[in-house]
Amino acid sequence: MPCPFRRPSRALASSLALAFLLFCLPASAAERTRLRVDDYQIDAELTPHTHKITARAKVKFTALETINAASFELHNGLRVTKVTDESGKPVSAERIVQDFTVRVQLPKELNKDESTSLTFEYDGTLDSADDSPVPGLKLASIGDDTSYLLYAGRWFPVAGYGINRFTATMNITVPAHMVVIGSGKQSVGLPSAPTSKKAAVPELPTKTYSFVWDKPSFPGSIIAGTFQEFKSDEAGVDLHVFFKPIHQNLGAMYAETAIKEFTYFITLYGVPPSSTLRIAEIPDDTMPSAWAPELAAIASRAVTEKVNYRLLANTIAHQWWGASVSPDSIDDWWLDSGFARYSEARYVESAAGVAGLEEAVKDMSVGALAYDTVPLATVGKLDMFSPEFQSLVTDKGAMILHMLRWIEGDQKFDHTVRTFYATYAGKSAAATDFQTVAEQDYGDKLTWFFTQWLNSTGAPEFKVKYTVYRLGNTKATGPKGEKAPGFRVVGQIAQDLDLFRMPVELKIDTDGQTEKKRIEVVGTDSAFTIETFGKPRRISIDPDNRVLKNSSDVKLRASIQRGQALVQQGDLAGALSEYNKALEVNKNSSLAHYRIAEVFFQQKNFQASANAYRDSLNGDGEPRWTEVWSHLQLGKIFDLTGQRERATNEYRQALQTNDNTQGALEEARKYLQKPFEQQKSNAKLD
């Protein structure tokens, strides 16, 4: 939640380095929450050179039912040395490695609604993903250049991840040359002198940063390192951009974009919990982005001269959806991820127009249907970090909002979302709460809509059958009032979901003006009659993609997305199976052939890889970047097999495309000068 895990999109709104897609929610997180953490008082000292953290966390919590023990999640790389109760007496604590929890036996039974506190003392080394709560994904790391302690990394005792809102005071001690970035009111102590001049390894002077967040939320992420800070107070936003020195010249551009996005979301939703925003660069060895109150973090690979405004918009939107309004349960997670995703799409619409929104909606449709295996209302039964869970809560959640906008109309929809935000700002909310607000604006019950998209699976695949009749001379009126022969179109919209109900737009292109009509589609067959001035030439259903629906393009791209997720998991055979399913939909898909070629290249099956890259070049050319990168990859194969002349020919053909997607032209020039000598990670392109 406060560390959003997102599906990749073609616009690089999120990176393909989604290692988090592999991993599962621990069993403990799915159990009923028996306590609520109210407040943390954390003192932590980071020693970057040895990757070590030494910490003390006082946890105040309230029993939600009568309990005699309390369980908290804690990174397995951290060793608990002591736990004391409210009076300072030691209590028994059991470390359960299987679900990275610490179970503490309370000194006495705690009745429902009673509060107490426990103090944990712990330390450990954080420099790999080996003991991460999400196996294989680094969520907490301490290093000389950059340290990051993300809430999802459970670097302090956590209960009710992403659901339990809390306040916090965090005192973080680091070497004096480092900067610490966190949530809340900040103060910095004076640097301290080294404690021992005779130590084998001289100790550096340190400095302590204090952060106080006094409104229940998720202030659980800390970033520390050497950064160049860029400040701006434009439009009343207290903005701070913390980039690595190599990217310091990009701070002004990102600040300008961030302010535009921040203020745009204010106009859409209202004032966020704070007017302060800290944008921080994090290493590429963790997730593509992360957030906390007042904090938006993006990976180094996204900090480029062309601002990745989609990823930035999504991350900033979590100040409203997550930091302020949060889900009441895991089943309601789409109220966080889905709202942020659609916020991203709305900003794309404002920046790039209707065409930009249409591209974003196509991406969301693919994600929504790629893993449509369980109803969105019951996603809590899925692994939280699985591709199924992430696609559903992010993309299907966003598509629900997009469809509701079509049903209500822009004005009512915007009022619905603003009202929902104003009502639940600083609180948790359930899907039923959002439905209630939407129904008030809509003026009628929307049970049919939310039941269909939250409690069911699947989407319609529309087909249309129709007959055109010519009318008498006075039956139709032209755009200038003239009388002329007209036409009547009588037809039927068919789809295969018996309980389906949605308004759908029908567009009729004619010799004269284009006709549009809103048709209420109910059940498998819905009749319509439309009169037109000009002779109908083509009829299209839902031309502006207002409704989540299946199509050959969606099926193709969904198979490719599933294949990419399997590649990330190391299941290359499964990935090839998904890519071949895409070819069953469109045997000329350049993208499917390209992905197959990538798998063979990874397996060092160079002949099969070369054949697949050639198939990509001979395919439909969609997306356009497949041409330049197929030539590049063919050049690498020829270099690896000692055929330099053929390799240089491919690099020259890559240059002739004049397509510099992800630095393709620079790479072609590089290998024209010097042969490709060893396999490197393939560029992952959307």
C-alpha positions as CSV (number, residue, x, y, z in Angstrom):
1,M,0.0,0.0,0.0
2,P,2.3,2.9,1.0
3,C,4.7,1.2,-1.3
4,P,2.7,0.8,-4.5
5,F,3.3,-2.2,-6.6
6,R,2.2,-1.6,-10.1
7,R,1.7,-3.3,-13.4
8,P,4.0,-2.2,-16.3
9,S,2.4,0.1,-18.9
10,R,3.6,1.0,-22.4
11,A,4.3,4.6,-21.4
12,L,6.8,3.5,-18.8
13,A,4.4,4.7,-16.1
14,S,5.9,1.8,-14.3
15,S,9.0,-0.2,-14.9
16,L,9.3,-3.8,-16.0
17,A,11.7,-4.4,-13.1
18,L,8.7,-5.7,-11.1
19,A,10.4,-8.4,-9.1
20,F,7.6,-8.0,-6.5
21,L,5.3,-9.8,-8.9
22,L,6.8,-13.1,-7.7
23,F,5.9,-13.0,-4.1
24,C,3.2,-14.0,-1.8
25,L,1.4,-12.5,1.2
26,P,2.4,-14.2,4.5
27,A,-0.3,-16.2,6.2
28,S,-0.2,-14.0,9.2
29,A,-1.2,-11.0,7.2
30,A,-4.4,-12.8,6.2
31,E,-5.5,-13.5,9.7
32,R,-8.0,-11.4,11.6
33,T,-6.4,-8.4,13.2
34,R,-6.6,-8.7,17.0
35,L,-5.0,-5.4,17.9
36,R,-4.5,-1.9,16.6
37,V,-1.2,-0.1,16.8
38,D,-1.8,3.6,17.8
39,D,1.7,5.0,17.9
40,Y,5.4,4.4,17.5
41,Q,8.4,6.0,19.2
42,I,11.4,4.8,17.2
43,D,15.1,5.5,17.8
44,A,17.3,4.0,15.1
45,E,21.0,4.3,14.3
46,L,22.2,3.4,10.8
47,T,25.8,2.4,10.2
48,P,26.0,2.3,6.4
49,H,29.5,1.0,6.1
50,T,28.6,-2.3,7.8
51,H,24.9,-2.2,6.6
52,K,23.8,-2.3,10.2
53,I,20.8,-0.9,12.1
54,T,20.4,-0.7,15.9
55,A,16.9,0.3,17.0
56,R,14.5,0.7,19.8
57,A,10.8,0.9,19.1
58,K,8.1,1.7,21.7
59,V,4.8,0.4,20.3
60,K,1.5,1.6,21.8
61,F,-1.4,-0.6,20.9
62,T,-5.1,-1.3,21.7
63,A,-6.8,-4.7,21.9
64,L,-9.7,-5.2,19.5
65,E,-10.7,-8.3,21.4
66,T,-9.5,-9.8,24.7
67,I,-5.9,-11.0,24.1
68,N,-3.0,-12.5,26.1
69,A,-0.4,-12.3,23.4
70,A,0.5,-9.8,20.6
71,S,2.1,-10.6,17.2
72,F,4.0,-8.2,15.0
73,E,5.7,-8.6,11.7
74,L,9.5,-7.8,11.7
75,H,12.1,-8.3,9.0
76,N,13.8,-11.6,9.4
77,G,17.2,-9.9,9.1
78,L,16.6,-8.2,12.4
79,R,17.4,-9.9,15.8
80,V,15.2,-8.9,18.8
81,T,17.5,-8.6,21.8
82,K,14.9,-7.5,24.4
83,V,11.2,-6.8,24.8
84,T,9.8,-4.9,27.8
85,D,6.3,-4.1,29.0
86,E,4.8,-0.8,29.9
87,S,6.5,-0.9,33.3
88,G,9.9,-1.7,31.9
89,K,9.9,-5.4,32.8
90,P,11.2,-8.0,30.3
91,V,8.6,-10.2,28.7
92,S,8.9,-13.4,26.7
93,A,9.2,-13.0,22.9
94,E,9.2,-15.8,20.3
95,R,10.6,-15.3,16.8
96,I,8.7,-17.1,14.1
97,V,10.8,-17.1,10.9
98,Q,8.3,-18.7,8.7
99,D,6.0,-15.7,8.7
100,F,8.6,-13.1,9.9
101,T,6.7,-12.4,13.1
102,V,7.5,-11.8,16.7
103,R,5.0,-13.2,19.2
104,V,5.1,-11.5,22.6
105,Q,3.4,-13.0,25.7
106,L,1.7,-10.2,27.6
107,P,2.2,-9.9,31.3
108,K,-1.5,-10.0,31.9
109,E,-4.6,-10.4,29.8
110,L,-5.6,-7.3,27.8
111,N,-9.3,-6.7,27.6
112,K,-11.0,-5.3,24.5
113,D,-10.4,-1.6,24.0
114,E,-7.6,-1.5,26.6
115,S,-4.3,-0.1,25.6
116,T,-0.7,-0.8,26.6
117,S,2.8,-0.6,25.1
118,L,5.7,-2.8,24.4
119,T,9.3,-1.7,23.8
120,F,11.4,-3.7,21.3
121,E,15.2,-3.5,21.1
122,Y,16.7,-5.1,18.0
123,D,19.5,-4.9,15.5
124,G,20.7,-6.5,12.3
125,T,22.3,-6.3,8.9
126,L,20.2,-5.1,5.9
127,D,22.0,-5.4,2.6
128,S,20.2,-8.1,0.6
129,A,16.8,-9.6,-0.2
130,D,17.5,-12.9,1.5
131,D,15.5,-12.3,4.6
132,S,13.0,-9.8,3.1
133,P,9.3,-10.2,4.1
134,V,8.7,-10.4,0.3
135,P,11.3,-13.1,-0.7
136,G,13.6,-11.9,-3.5
137,L,12.7,-8.3,-3.3
138,K,14.8,-5.8,-1.4
139,L,12.6,-3.5,0.7
140,A,15.1,-2.5,3.4
141,S,18.8,-1.8,2.7
142,I,21.5,0.1,4.4
143,G,24.5,1.2,2.4
144,D,27.2,3.9,2.0
145,D,25.5,5.6,-0.9
146,T,21.8,5.2,-0.1
147,S,19.8,3.6,2.7
148,Y,16.1,2.9,2.4
149,L,13.8,1.5,5.0
150,L,10.4,1.1,3.4
151,Y,7.3,0.4,5.4
152,A,6.7,-2.8,3.3
153,G,10.2,-4.0,4.6
154,R,8.9,-4.2,8.1
155,W,12.0,-2.7,9.6
156,F,10.0,-1.9,12.7
157,P,7.3,-4.1,14.4
158,V,4.2,-3.9,12.1
159,A,0.6,-5.0,12.7
160,G,-2.1,-4.7,10.1
161,Y,0.1,-3.8,7.1
162,G,-1.5,-1.2,5.0
163,I,-4.7,-1.2,7.0
164,N,-3.7,-0.1,10.5
165,R,-3.2,3.7,10.5
166,F,-0.8,5.0,13.1
167,T,1.2,8.1,14.4
168,A,4.9,8.0,14.8
169,T,8.0,9.8,16.1
170,M,11.2,8.6,14.4
171,N,14.7,9.6,15.4
172,I,17.1,8.4,12.8
173,T,20.9,8.8,13.5
174,V,23.2,8.6,10.5
175,P,26.7,9.7,9.6
176,A,26.8,13.5,9.6
177,H,27.3,13.9,5.8
178,M,24.0,12.1,5.0
179,V,20.5,13.5,4.6
180,V,17.5,11.7,6.0
181,I,14.0,11.9,4.3
182,G,10.8,11.0,6.0
183,S,7.3,12.0,6.9
184,G,6.2,14.8,9.2
185,K,7.6,17.8,11.1
186,Q,11.4,17.6,10.8
187,S,14.2,18.7,13.1
188,V,17.9,18.0,12.9
189,G,20.4,17.8,15.8
190,L,23.9,19.1,15.7
191,P,26.6,16.6,14.5
192,S,28.1,14.6,17.3
193,A,31.8,13.9,17.7
194,P,33.2,10.3,17.4
195,T,32.7,8.4,20.6
196,S,36.1,6.6,20.4
197,K,39.4,7.7,18.9
198,K,41.1,4.4,19.7
199,A,38.6,2.2,17.9
200,A,40.0,-0.2,15.3
201,V,37.7,1.5,12.7
202,P,37.4,5.2,13.4
203,E,33.9,6.3,14.1
204,L,32.4,9.1,12.0
205,P,30.5,12.0,13.5
206,T,26.8,11.5,13.4
207,K,23.6,13.6,13.1
208,T,20.1,12.8,14.3
209,Y,17.0,13.6,12.2
210,S,13.6,13.6,14.0
211,F,10.3,13.2,12.2
212,V,7.0,13.6,13.9
213,W,3.7,12.6,12.2
214,D,0.8,13.2,14.5
215,K,-2.2,12.2,12.2
216,P,-2.9,8.5,11.9
217,S,-1.5,7.4,8.5
218,F,1.4,5.3,7.3
219,P,4.6,7.3,8.0
220,G,6.8,4.2,7.9
221,S,9.4,4.8,5.3
222,I,12.8,6.4,5.7
223,I,15.4,7.2,3.0
224,A,18.9,8.3,3.8
225,G,22.0,9.1,1.7
226,T,23.9,11.8,-0.2
227,F,21.5,13.9,-2.2
228,Q,21.4,17.2,-4.0
229,E,18.3,19.1,-2.8
230,F,16.1,21.3,-5.1
231,K,13.4,23.4,-3.4
232,S,10.4,25.2,-4.7
233,D,7.4,27.0,-3.1
234,E,5.5,27.6,-6.3
235,A,1.7,27.5,-6.0
236,G,2.0,27.2,-2.2
237,V,3.6,23.7,-2.4
238,D,6.5,23.2,-0.1
239,L,8.4,21.0,-2.5
240,H,11.8,19.3,-2.0
241,V,13.5,17.2,-4.7
242,F,16.3,14.9,-3.5
243,F,18.2,13.5,-6.4
244,K,21.6,11.9,-6.5
245,P,24.4,14.2,-7.7
246,I,24.5,12.6,-11.1
247,H,20.9,13.8,-11.6
248,Q,21.1,17.2,-9.9
249,N,20.5,19.0,-13.2
250,L,17.1,17.3,-13.5
251,G,15.7,18.6,-10.2
252,A,14.1,21.7,-11.6
253,M,12.2,19.8,-14.4
254,Y,10.9,17.2,-12.0
255,A,9.9,19.9,-9.5
256,E,7.9,21.7,-12.2
257,T,6.1,18.6,-13.2
258,A,5.4,17.6,-9.6
259,I,3.9,20.9,-8.8
260,K,1.6,20.7,-11.8
261,E,0.5,17.2,-10.8
262,F,0.1,18.1,-7.1
263,T,-2.0,21.2,-7.9
264,Y,-4.1,19.3,-10.5
265,F,-5.0,16.7,-7.9
266,I,-6.0,19.5,-5.5
267,T,-8.5,20.8,-8.1
268,L,-9.8,17.2,-8.6
269,Y,-10.0,16.1,-5.0
270,G,-9.4,18.8,-2.5
271,V,-6.6,19.7,-0.1
272,P,-4.2,16.8,0.9
273,P,-3.1,16.1,4.5
274,S,0.0,18.3,3.9
275,S,1.2,20.9,1.5
276,T,4.7,19.5,1.9
277,L,6.0,17.0,-0.7
278,R,9.5,15.4,-0.7
279,I,10.4,13.6,-3.9
280,A,13.4,11.2,-3.4
281,E,15.4,9.1,-5.7
282,I,15.9,5.5,-4.6
283,P,18.2,2.7,-6.0
284,D,17.1,0.5,-8.9
285,D,17.5,-2.7,-6.7
286,T,14.1,-2.1,-5.1
287,M,10.6,-1.3,-6.4
288,P,9.9,1.2,-9.1
289,S,8.3,3.7,-6.7
290,A,7.2,4.0,-3.1
291,W,5.2,6.5,-1.0
292,A,4.5,7.7,2.5
293,P,2.9,10.8,3.8
294,E,4.7,13.8,2.3
295,L,7.0,11.4,0.4
296,A,7.1,10.2,-3.2
297,A,10.1,8.0,-4.1
298,I,11.0,6.9,-7.6
299,A,13.7,4.6,-8.8
300,S,16.9,6.0,-10.4
301,R,16.1,4.4,-13.8
302,A,13.0,6.7,-14.0
303,V,14.9,9.9,-13.4
304,T,15.7,10.8,-17.0
305,E,15.7,14.0,-19.1
306,K,12.3,13.0,-20.4
307,V,10.3,13.3,-17.2
308,N,8.4,10.1,-16.4
309,Y,5.3,12.1,-15.5
310,R,3.0,9.0,-15.4
311,L,4.9,7.2,-12.7
312,L,5.4,10.5,-10.8
313,A,1.6,11.3,-11.0
314,N,0.7,7.9,-9.7
315,T,3.1,8.1,-6.8
316,I,2.0,11.6,-5.9
317,A,-1.7,10.6,-6.1
318,H,-1.1,8.4,-3.1
319,Q,-1.1,11.5,-0.9
320,W,-4.8,11.4,-1.4
321,W,-5.4,7.7,-1.9
322,G,-3.4,5.9,0.7
323,A,-1.9,8.5,3.0
324,S,-5.3,10.2,3.5
325,V,-8.1,7.8,2.5
326,S,-7.0,4.2,3.0
327,P,-8.7,0.8,2.5
328,D,-10.7,-0.7,5.4
329,S,-9.6,-4.3,4.5
330,I,-7.4,-6.0,1.9
331,D,-10.6,-6.6,-0.2
332,D,-10.9,-2.8,-0.4
333,W,-7.3,-2.3,-1.6
334,W,-8.5,-1.0,-5.0
335,L,-9.6,2.2,-3.2
336,D,-5.9,2.9,-2.8
337,S,-4.2,1.4,-5.9
338,G,-7.1,1.8,-8.3
339,F,-7.8,5.4,-7.4
340,A,-4.1,6.2,-7.8
341,R,-4.0,4.5,-11.1
342,Y,-7.0,6.4,-12.4
343,S,-5.6,9.6,-11.0
344,E,-2.6,9.0,-13.2
345,A,-4.9,8.5,-16.2
346,R,-6.8,11.7,-15.4
347,Y,-3.5,13.6,-15.3
348,V,-2.5,12.0,-18.6
349,E,-5.8,13.3,-20.0
350,S,-5.1,16.8,-18.9
351,A,-1.6,16.8,-20.2
352,A,-1.9,14.8,-23.4
353,G,-5.7,15.1,-24.2
354,V,-8.2,12.4,-25.1
355,A,-5.7,10.4,-27.1
356,G,-3.5,10.1,-24.0
357,L,-6.4,9.0,-21.9
358,E,-7.4,6.4,-24.5
359,E,-3.9,4.9,-24.4
360,A,-4.0,4.8,-20.6
361,V,-7.4,3.1,-20.7
362,K,-6.1,0.4,-23.1
363,D,-3.3,-0.3,-20.7
364,M,-5.7,-0.5,-17.7
365,S,-8.1,-2.8,-19.7
366,V,-5.3,-5.3,-20.4
367,G,-4.2,-5.3,-16.7
368,A,-7.8,-5.6,-15.5
369,L,-8.4,-8.8,-17.6
370,A,-5.0,-10.4,-17.6
371,Y,-5.7,-12.2,-14.3
372,D,-9.5,-11.9,-13.9
373,T,-9.7,-15.1,-11.8
374,V,-11.5,-13.9,-8.7
375,P,-13.9,-11.1,-8.0
376,L,-12.3,-7.9,-7.0
377,A,-14.4,-7.9,-3.8
378,T,-12.6,-11.0,-2.6
379,V,-9.0,-10.3,-3.6
380,G,-7.9,-10.8,0.0
381,K,-7.7,-14.5,-0.8
382,L,-4.9,-13.9,-3.3
383,D,-1.3,-13.4,-2.6
384,M,-0.9,-9.6,-2.1
385,F,2.3,-9.4,-4.2
386,S,1.1,-11.7,-6.9
387,P,0.5,-10.4,-10.5
388,E,-3.2,-11.5,-10.0
389,F,-3.7,-9.3,-7.0
390,Q,-1.7,-6.3,-8.3
391,S,-3.5,-6.3,-11.7
392,L,-6.9,-6.5,-10.2
393,V,-6.6,-3.9,-7.5
394,T,-4.7,-1.5,-9.7
395,D,-6.1,-1.8,-13.2
396,K,-9.6,-3.3,-12.6
397,G,-10.0,-0.8,-9.8
398,A,-9.1,2.0,-12.1
399,M,-11.5,0.7,-14.8
400,I,-14.4,0.7,-12.3
401,L,-13.8,4.4,-11.8
402,H,-13.6,5.0,-15.5
403,M,-16.9,3.2,-16.1
404,L,-18.6,5.0,-13.3
405,R,-17.5,8.3,-14.8
406,W,-19.3,7.2,-18.1
407,I,-22.4,6.2,-16.1
408,E,-22.6,9.4,-14.0
409,G,-21.1,11.9,-16.4
410,D,-18.1,14.0,-15.7
411,Q,-19.7,16.6,-13.4
412,K,-21.4,14.1,-11.1
413,F,-18.4,11.7,-11.1
414,D,-16.0,14.5,-10.1
415,H,-18.4,15.5,-7.3
416,T,-18.7,11.9,-6.2
417,V,-14.9,11.5,-5.8
418,R,-14.5,14.9,-4.1
419,T,-17.3,14.1,-1.7
420,F,-15.8,10.6,-1.0
421,Y,-12.4,12.2,-0.3
422,A,-13.8,14.9,1.9
423,T,-15.9,12.4,3.9
424,Y,-13.1,9.9,4.5
425,A,-10.0,12.0,4.6
426,G,-7.8,10.8,7.4
427,K,-9.9,7.6,7.7
428,S,-10.2,4.1,6.3
429,A,-13.1,3.4,3.9
430,A,-14.8,0.3,2.4
431,A,-16.1,-0.2,-1.1
432,T,-19.6,0.1,0.2
433,D,-18.8,3.5,1.5
434,F,-17.8,4.6,-1.9
435,Q,-20.9,3.1,-3.4
436,T,-23.1,5.0,-1.0
437,V,-21.5,8.3,-2.0
438,A,-21.8,7.5,-5.7
439,E,-25.5,6.6,-5.4
440,Q,-26.2,10.0,-3.7
441,D,-24.8,11.8,-6.8
442,Y,-26.3,9.4,-9.3
443,G,-29.7,9.7,-7.8
444,D,-30.5,6.0,-7.9
445,K,-29.2,2.6,-6.7
446,L,-26.0,1.4,-8.3
447,T,-26.1,-2.1,-6.8
448,W,-26.2,-3.6,-10.3
449,F,-23.0,-1.8,-11.3
450,F,-20.9,-2.6,-8.2
451,T,-22.2,-6.1,-8.0
452,Q,-21.3,-6.7,-11.6
453,W,-17.7,-5.3,-11.4
454,L,-16.8,-6.1,-7.8
455,N,-18.5,-9.4,-7.2
456,S,-18.2,-11.0,-10.6
457,T,-15.4,-11.9,-13.1
458,G,-15.2,-11.6,-16.9
459,A,-16.0,-8.9,-19.3
460,P,-18.2,-8.8,-22.5
461,E,-17.0,-9.3,-26.0
462,F,-19.4,-7.2,-28.1
463,K,-20.8,-8.2,-31.6
464,V,-23.3,-6.3,-33.6
465,K,-25.8,-7.4,-36.3
466,Y,-27.9,-4.9,-38.1
467,T,-30.0,-4.1,-41.2
468,V,-30.2,-0.7,-43.0
469,Y,-33.5,0.5,-44.4
470,R,-33.9,3.5,-46.7
471,L,-36.6,5.9,-45.6
472,G,-38.9,8.2,-47.6
473,N,-37.8,11.6,-48.9
474,T,-39.1,13.6,-45.9
475,K,-38.1,11.3,-43.2
476,A,-34.6,12.7,-42.5
477,T,-33.3,16.2,-41.8
478,G,-29.8,17.2,-42.7
479,P,-27.4,19.3,-40.6
480,K,-28.6,22.5,-42.3
481,G,-32.3,21.6,-42.0
482,E,-32.6,20.2,-45.5
483,K,-34.9,17.3,-46.2
484,A,-33.4,14.3,-47.9
485,P,-33.7,10.5,-48.0
486,G,-32.8,9.0,-44.7
487,F,-31.9,5.6,-43.3
488,R,-33.0,3.5,-40.4
489,V,-30.6,1.1,-38.8
490,V,-32.2,-1.8,-36.9
491,G,-29.9,-4.2,-35.1
492,Q,-28.8,-6.1,-32.1
493,I,-25.8,-5.9,-29.8
494,A,-24.8,-9.4,-28.6
495,Q,-22.4,-10.5,-25.9
496,D,-22.0,-13.6,-23.8
497,L,-22.6,-12.6,-20.2
498,D,-26.2,-13.3,-19.3
499,L,-26.4,-11.0,-16.2
500,F,-24.5,-8.1,-17.9
501,R,-26.0,-4.6,-17.7
502,M,-24.3,-1.4,-18.9
503,P,-25.0,1.6,-21.0
504,V,-22.9,1.4,-24.2
505,E,-22.3,3.9,-26.9
506,L,-23.1,3.0,-30.5
507,K,-21.3,5.1,-33.2
508,I,-22.5,5.1,-36.8
509,D,-20.2,6.6,-39.5
510,T,-22.3,7.7,-42.5
511,D,-21.9,9.6,-45.7
512,G,-23.0,12.6,-43.8
513,Q,-22.8,13.4,-40.1
514,T,-21.7,10.8,-37.5
515,E,-24.4,9.5,-35.3
516,K,-24.0,8.4,-31.7
517,K,-26.5,6.8,-29.4
518,R,-26.4,5.5,-25.9
519,I,-27.8,1.9,-25.8
520,E,-28.8,0.2,-22.5
521,V,-27.3,-3.3,-23.0
522,V,-29.0,-5.8,-20.8
523,G,-28.4,-9.6,-21.1
524,T,-27.0,-11.3,-24.1
525,D,-29.0,-9.6,-26.8
526,S,-30.1,-5.9,-26.9
527,A,-32.1,-4.4,-29.8
528,F,-31.6,-0.9,-31.1
529,T,-33.1,1.3,-33.8
530,I,-31.3,4.5,-35.0
531,E,-32.2,6.9,-37.9
532,T,-29.4,8.6,-39.8
533,F,-29.2,11.3,-42.4
534,G,-26.5,9.8,-44.5
535,K,-26.0,6.2,-45.6
536,P,-24.4,4.1,-42.8
537,R,-20.9,2.9,-43.6
538,R,-19.7,1.4,-40.4
539,I,-21.0,0.8,-36.9
540,S,-18.7,0.5,-33.9
541,I,-19.6,-0.4,-30.3
542,D,-18.0,1.6,-27.4
543,P,-15.5,3.4,-29.7
544,D,-14.1,5.5,-26.9
545,N,-13.5,2.5,-24.6
546,R,-15.9,3.6,-21.8
547,V,-16.6,0.0,-20.8
548,L,-14.2,-2.8,-19.8
549,K,-14.5,-5.4,-22.6
550,N,-12.7,-8.2,-24.2
551,S,-11.3,-8.0,-27.7
552,S,-8.6,-9.7,-29.7
553,D,-6.1,-6.9,-28.9
554,V,-6.8,-7.2,-25.2
555,K,-6.4,-11.0,-25.3
556,L,-3.1,-10.7,-27.1
557,R,-1.7,-8.1,-24.8
558,A,-3.0,-9.9,-21.7
559,S,-1.1,-13.1,-22.8
560,I,2.0,-11.1,-23.3
561,Q,1.7,-9.5,-19.9
562,R,1.3,-12.9,-18.2
563,G,4.3,-14.1,-20.1
564,Q,6.4,-11.2,-18.9
565,A,5.4,-11.9,-15.3
566,L,6.5,-15.5,-15.8
567,V,9.8,-14.4,-17.1
568,Q,10.3,-12.4,-14.0
569,Q,9.6,-15.5,-12.0
570,G,12.1,-17.5,-14.0
571,D,9.4,-19.7,-15.6
572,L,10.6,-19.4,-19.2
573,A,8.6,-22.4,-20.4
574,G,5.4,-20.9,-19.0
575,A,6.3,-17.6,-20.6
576,L,6.7,-19.2,-24.0
577,S,3.3,-20.8,-23.6
578,E,1.7,-17.5,-22.9
579,Y,3.5,-15.8,-25.8
580,N,2.3,-18.6,-28.2
581,K,-1.3,-18.0,-26.9
582,A,-0.8,-14.4,-28.1
583,L,0.2,-15.7,-31.5
584,E,-2.9,-17.7,-31.7
585,V,-4.8,-14.4,-31.5
586,N,-2.6,-12.7,-34.0
587,K,0.1,-14.8,-35.7
588,N,1.7,-11.5,-37.1
589,S,2.1,-9.9,-33.7
590,S,5.6,-8.3,-33.7
591,L,5.5,-7.9,-30.0
592,A,4.7,-11.6,-29.3
593,H,7.5,-12.7,-31.6
594,Y,9.9,-10.2,-30.0
595,R,9.1,-11.5,-26.5
596,I,9.7,-15.1,-27.7
597,A,13.0,-14.0,-29.1
598,E,14.0,-12.5,-25.8
599,V,13.3,-15.9,-24.0
600,F,15.4,-17.8,-26.5
601,F,18.2,-15.2,-26.3
602,Q,18.2,-15.6,-22.5
603,Q,18.5,-19.4,-23.0
604,K,21.4,-18.8,-25.4
605,N,19.4,-20.6,-28.1
606,F,20.6,-18.0,-30.6
607,Q,19.3,-19.7,-33.8
608,A,15.7,-19.8,-32.4
609,S,16.1,-16.3,-31.1
610,A,17.3,-14.9,-34.5
611,N,14.4,-16.6,-36.2
612,A,11.9,-15.0,-33.8
613,Y,13.5,-11.6,-34.2
614,R,13.1,-11.9,-38.0
615,D,9.5,-12.9,-37.4
616,S,9.1,-9.7,-35.4
617,L,10.5,-7.7,-38.2
618,N,8.1,-9.3,-40.7
619,G,5.1,-8.9,-38.4
620,D,2.6,-6.1,-38.0
621,G,5.2,-3.6,-36.6
622,E,3.3,-2.9,-33.4
623,P,4.6,-1.4,-31.3
624,R,7.1,0.6,-33.5
625,W,10.1,0.0,-31.3
626,T,10.2,-3.7,-32.1
627,E,11.8,-2.9,-35.4
628,V,14.9,-1.0,-34.1
629,W,15.4,-3.4,-31.2
630,S,15.0,-6.5,-33.3
631,H,17.8,-5.3,-35.6
632,L,19.9,-4.5,-32.5
633,Q,19.4,-7.9,-31.0
634,L,20.1,-9.6,-34.3
635,G,23.4,-7.7,-34.4
636,K,24.3,-8.9,-31.0
637,I,23.6,-12.5,-32.0
638,F,25.8,-12.2,-35.0
639,D,28.6,-10.7,-32.9
640,L,28.3,-13.5,-30.4
641,T,28.5,-16.1,-33.2
642,G,31.6,-14.4,-34.8
643,Q,29.8,-12.9,-37.8
644,R,30.9,-9.3,-37.6
645,E,29.9,-8.1,-41.1
646,R,26.3,-9.3,-40.6
647,A,26.3,-7.7,-37.2
648,T,27.3,-4.3,-38.5
649,N,24.7,-4.5,-41.2
650,E,22.0,-5.0,-38.5
651,Y,23.3,-2.1,-36.4
652,R,23.2,0.1,-39.5
653,Q,19.6,-1.0,-40.2
654,A,18.7,-0.1,-36.6
655,L,20.2,3.4,-37.2
656,Q,18.1,3.8,-40.3
657,T,14.8,3.4,-38.3
658,N,15.7,6.7,-36.5
659,D,13.8,5.3,-33.5
660,N,15.7,6.0,-30.3
661,T,13.3,4.2,-27.9
662,Q,15.2,3.7,-24.7
663,G,18.5,4.7,-26.2
664,A,18.4,2.3,-29.1
665,L,20.4,4.5,-31.5
666,E,23.2,5.1,-29.0
667,E,23.5,1.4,-28.5
668,A,23.6,0.8,-32.2
669,R,26.4,3.3,-32.6
670,K,28.3,1.8,-29.7
671,Y,28.3,-1.7,-31.2
672,L,29.2,-0.4,-34.6
673,Q,32.4,0.8,-33.0
674,K,33.1,-2.3,-30.8
675,P,31.5,-5.7,-31.1
676,F,29.0,-7.0,-28.6
677,E,31.1,-9.4,-26.4
678,Q,28.9,-10.7,-23.7
679,Q,25.2,-11.2,-22.9
680,K,23.7,-8.4,-21.0
681,S,20.2,-7.8,-19.6
682,N,17.9,-7.3,-22.4
683,A,16.0,-4.0,-22.6
684,K,12.5,-4.5,-21.4
685,L,10.3,-2.3,-23.4
686,D,6.6,-1.6,-23.3
